[in-house]
């Protein structure tokens, strides 16, 4: 007898939209969340296969037996084609990790899981989920949030935005839209989604 698969909700949103905070809201309600970014960072540090592939194909980005994120950033800036080289190494290994997470959810008979994937549309992963939730806020608030972090310049922010699919398109494709203008508003939207699939 086939074990029942959980409903897979893809959670995404452009930089500064409040996706990380929203993912935490699902997690705090007991919904398993798979974080794509966190997974990649862990793999850069600990995954022998990934480190071996980088060492073989892009050796200068491996420092102290880890894949250096700073070295990767520099490598990305050098040439537009370099992103494809990185993705060719990273995506298959990340896909295996995601499959492990989903298998565990089936085993535990979890009714709903969230895949927190910043580049859900850009990587084509929107085709692998049952529903899509997009977090959003107005452009002015988005920009202020990002620049207030003091981790990047306005130029870097604009560069990242230019590489991402537009917020307008994401909203048009979404099954659920989560406004993060206020924490309360976002939490209410999250709770509505959970109630729809799981109940309380």
Phi, psi and omega in degrees: 000133180288136175283143183289132179277147176286159171288132181255117178255119176274123180252126182212173180167151181292167180306135176079008182275345179101025183294318182298316179298319181293319178301321179297326179296318176296313181300317180295339177267007176088012179270124179297132181238129174258120185259110183299314182299313181298320179298314180299315181298320178294320180295321177301325183276319195240343188278114185297320182296315181295315181298321179295317180294319177295319181298325181283321189259324179224068192302327186289351179269357177263116180231135181052040177063026175223158173278119184278121180293326178294317178296323178296318179301315179296318180298321179296319183292328185301323188201135180298334181285343184295330179301319180298322179297318180292314182299324180299326178280313191285313190302315180298322181288321178296320179300322178296318180296319179296319179297321178298317179299314182292323178297318178298322179294323177296314181301321182275359181057043179283132183283333185216136172230156178243129172257109180273099185233105182304318182256049184303313181282318184298328182265357181081005182286351177296339180278351185257359182251162180276322180220158180236130173245128180247127175271141185210157174204164181295155187301323181295314179295319179303309182298317181299315180302313183294312183289332178292341179289339182061030179252351179206156179278168177298324179297316178296319179300312180296325179295317178296315180302320183294337181270347182264151174295144187298149178301322181301314180297315181301316180297321179297328182272349188284146169274330179225138177243124181249109177280129181252025179303320173228156178299317182300315181299313180298315181298320178299318180294318178300314182296325178295318179297314181298316180298324181296319186260333187241322189082173179240000000 
